[in-house]
Amino acid sequence: MESPFKPDVLKGKVALITGGGSGIGFEISTQFGKHGASIAIMGRRKQVLDAAVSDLRSLGIAAIGLEGDVRKPEDARRVVESAYQHFGRIDILINAAAGNFLSAAEDLSTNGFRTVLDIDAVGTFNMCHEALKYLKKGGPGRDSSTGGGSIINISATLHYTASWYQIHVSAAKAAVDATTRNLALEWGTDYEIRVNGIAPGPIGGTPGMSKLVPDEIQNKTRELMPLYKLGEKWDIAMAALYLSGDTGKYVNGLTMVVDGGLWLSKPRHLAKEAVKELSRVVEKRSRAKPVGLPTSKL
Ligand code: COA
């Protein structure tokens, strides 16, 4: 789909995107590049990074791949430094790296729970922490008139209510959202850095989707969640463009839900036609017997 944004909205900006080699992260890398940004993608798998960088370069985008694991502070530091060394500035950090699998709580080991918290929550913190130096107003490579940079943390909606077999991810994303808000407060105040999040619904063609909603159960899901429909990676990339470009200059501390309303979904317990009938009957009944009056007085 065509982007509604002007092609130069991120001109001259440098974006560092964790998990930028595949799925939502790669689409954000591509769209940011198409809108003028230079792209550094971080990931654990060299092959995936190499393929992604070559795809980006074939579109004329200035891109580099940096191997590293967001769970390790030393990797976070090295990658942030390398991105700065290569491009001379960092304006935007997107934390899109995440880990996920389905597991009943009772079958999940401590290490399984911890691993996802480590990737999503600790990883996000590590990257933000190391990138602060470059994102803050007046930081290396920034001219002091342009203010601070911006951070987007990719989250989820799982923890707004509760989600089957996702205790580890729900806990991790709750921590990510808290991190987003706390950094928005502290770093918005002290360094003019805006920190926001995006909570995608199920997005087609992503590793998360194939792991969490296998094809076999998609029809069943639609019955239970009437608002269920797949989003596109493009939807998330456009939200990220909005939040990190000048369009989002007054937005700070928000986690924007991009899920077609899915998290509000509830099965319809009564047909619309039946509601009309029933509500009249109930109304008549309640008029005949005013609320609050003891039955003996009627
Ligand atoms: N069910 C239950 N436990 C699982 C599991 C599953 N499907 N997959 C992994 N685990 C547990 C492991 O058993 C291990 O715990 P243990 O030591 O008590 O046995 C723990 O999680 C760590 O697993 P390991 O494979 O060593 O971790 P890793 O660091 O190599 O991989 C994952 C991390 C498990 C999150 C892996 O799925 C991954 O790399 N994911 C990244 C991609 C991704 O998930 N994308 C989707 C984003 S929405």
Residues whose N, C-alpha, C, O or C-beta is under 5 A from the ligand:
A	BS01	COA	A98 G99 N100 F101 L102 S103 S109 N111 G112 T115 P207 G208
